[in-house]
Amino acid sequence: MDLLKAKEAFSATLNGVPVMVSKDEVVTADDPVVKGREGGFKPVEASKASQGRVAAAAASGGRRGRRAGRVEEATANPGERRNITPPAVEGEGGEPPPEK
């Protein structure tokens, strides 16, 4: 698997989702952010261990996979009930914090 490192930071839009790429960020050569922007990357020599970590991240959707396409809806659809956990209250045992 070929790895590439971004020469400079840039932003791009992939499938309508804005994506930021940091300077020196390492991506796989088949990452969608590389397509059409090959000149903005340089090859990277990596150890087998780091290649395995990058490959695992790419297979699971990686950073871009989490950004692209998976957006949590903030409100319920009509007829849908949302179950949320209220934020934790400071203090022990769920008691409100002491007054000052």
C-alpha positions as a printed Julia matrix, in Angstrom:
100×3 Matrix{Float64}:
   0.0    0.0    0.0
   1.38   3.39  -0.99
   1.31   6.19   1.55
   1.38   9.88   0.73
   2.08  12.96   2.87
   0.43  16.33   2.22
   2.97  19.0    1.27
   0.74  21.84   2.49
  -2.53  22.17   4.4
  -5.63  22.56   2.26
  -9.37  22.07   2.28
 -11.48  20.21  -0.25
 -15.07  19.16  -0.72
 -15.77  15.43  -1.04
 -19.35  14.44  -1.85
 -20.54  17.81  -0.6
 -18.67  17.49   2.73
 -15.81  19.92   3.49
 -12.59  18.12   4.46
  -9.44  19.64   5.96
  -6.04  18.11   5.28
  -3.18  19.22   7.52
   0.39  19.71   6.37
   2.27  16.4    6.71
  -0.97  14.42   7.12
  -0.47  10.87   5.88
  -3.13   9.25   3.7
  -3.3    6.19   1.48
  -2.76   6.73  -2.24
  -6.33   5.62  -2.95
  -7.88   8.16  -0.53
 -10.52  10.23  -2.38
  -8.85  13.46  -1.24
  -5.8   12.58  -3.37
  -7.7   12.24  -6.65
  -7.0   15.3   -8.8
  -4.6   16.71  -6.18
  -1.68  14.31  -6.64
   0.8   17.21  -6.91
  -0.01  18.25  -3.34
   1.36  15.0   -1.9
   4.73  13.29  -1.71
   5.52   9.58  -1.17
   6.26   8.37   2.34
   8.47   5.54   3.47
   6.83   3.93   6.46
   7.48   1.02   8.77
   5.31  -2.08   8.43
   3.6   -1.22  11.75
   2.55   2.26  10.68
   1.41   0.94   7.29
  -0.8   -1.54   9.14
  -2.34   1.21  11.29
  -3.06   3.39   8.25
  -4.51   0.41   6.37
  -6.76  -0.45   9.32
  -7.95   3.15   9.59
  -8.66   3.28   5.85
 -10.56  -0.03   5.96
 -12.77   1.2    8.8
 -13.55   4.45   7.04
 -10.65   6.33   8.56
 -10.88   9.98   9.43
 -12.58  10.86   6.17
 -15.01   7.98   6.48
 -16.22   9.34   9.8
 -16.63  12.81   8.33
 -18.27  11.92   5.06
 -21.85  10.71   5.13
 -22.35  10.06   8.83
 -24.08  13.06  10.34
 -26.16  12.75  13.46
 -29.57  14.32  13.22
 -30.17  16.89  15.94
 -33.96  16.57  15.94
 -36.4   13.71  15.73
 -38.27  13.02  12.53
 -42.08  13.32  12.64
 -43.46  10.52  14.79
 -39.99   9.54  16.02
 -39.08   9.7   19.7
 -35.5   10.6   20.61
 -33.95   9.07  23.69
 -31.18  11.21  25.08
 -29.11  11.08  28.2
 -29.15  14.37  30.07
 -25.75  15.9   30.81
 -24.09  14.81  34.03
 -24.62  17.07  37.02
 -21.57  18.04  39.02
 -21.41  16.6   42.49
 -21.67  13.06  43.8
 -24.58  10.73  43.34
 -26.34  12.96  40.83
 -26.91  15.67  43.42
 -26.66  19.26  42.32
 -23.38  21.04  43.11
 -23.17  22.88  46.41
 -24.2   26.53  46.31
 -21.46  29.1   46.76
